Amino acid sequence: MILKYNVDIEEQTIHNRLQNLINQIYKLLPSREEGANWEKPLQTILEELAGMQRLMNCGYSEIFFPLLNKLEGLYSLVEDDDFLCYRRTIFECLGLMNDLQRLICP
């Protein structure tokens, strides 16, 4: 796939990076359950996804936009009562990531 700056990246490399991001998003669940810092890893995920969207220079906004919105929204779900919504949102994000992976790396 040709990215911004005319850099050619192998599809497998992109697939592997997306899979790694899927794993990082999933790990936000046990981090929060265990009281570990989940906000810093979330920030890193958001930064990487935003950068990926810019580098790909090719749309997919129908997935990137709701994905980034949902991930950003996790910052507002900090109360104990919010955990089920937090969990549901994580799984929605994982579904969007799988959709993105299928679109980019068929």
N, C-alpha and C positions, 0 to 999 in steps of 0.2 A: 504494500500500500504506500502510495506517495503522500507524504505529509507536508506540512508547511516547510518552507526552506528547501523544497525539493529533496527531502530526505526519504529514502526508500527503506521502509521497515518491513521485515518479514511478517506475514500473517501470524505465524506461530508465536512470535515474540509478543505481538499485541494480544493474542489469545491468552498467553501465559500471564501477562500483566493484568488483564481483566480478571482472570481466575484468582490471582493474588489479591486483588481489590475485593472480590467477592468474599474471600476468606477473612480479610481484615474487617469487612462490614459485619460478617457473622460474629467475629470475636468481640464486637461491641456488646453483645448480650451478656456473656459471662463476665466481662469486665465490669459492667454496671451491677450485675447481681452480686459480685464479690466485693463491691465497693472500691474497685480500682479506678484509676483515672481513665475514663472513656472519652473525655472531651478532647484531649490532645490527639489521640489516634483519629478521632472523627475529623478534626481540623486538617490533619494530613491527608485523609481520604478526600475531603472536599477540594483541597488544593490540587491534588493529583487529577481528579476528575475534571476540574475546570481547565487545567492545563492540557489534558488530553483532548478535550473538546476543541480548544483553540488550535492545537497542533494538527488535528485531523482535518480541520478546515472544510468540513463536509456535512454540515447539518446534524442529523440525528437529534435535533432539538426536541422532538416529540418524546424522547426518552431522557436526554440529559436534563431538560428543564424540570420535569417532575421529580427526577432522581435527586438533583441538587436541592430542590425545595424540601423534599421529605427529609433528607439528611440534615439540612440546616434546621429544620423544625425540631429535630431531636434535642437541640439545646434548650428548648422550652419545656421538655418533659422531664423535669428533675425531681418531682415529688414522688414519694413511694406509691401513691395512688395512680400515678401516670405510667407505671411499669407495663401494664398490659397494652397500652397504646404505643409505648416505646417499642415493645416486642413486635407488635403488629406492623409498625412502620418499618422496622428492620427487615421483616420478611417481605414487605412490599418492595423495599429497595433491592433485596436480593432477586426478586422476580424481574425488576427493571434491568438489573445488571445482566441477568441471564438473557433477556431480550436483546440487550445491547451486544452481548457477546455473539449471539446468533446472527445478528444483522452485520456486524463487522467481520466476523470470522465464520462464514457459513460452512 
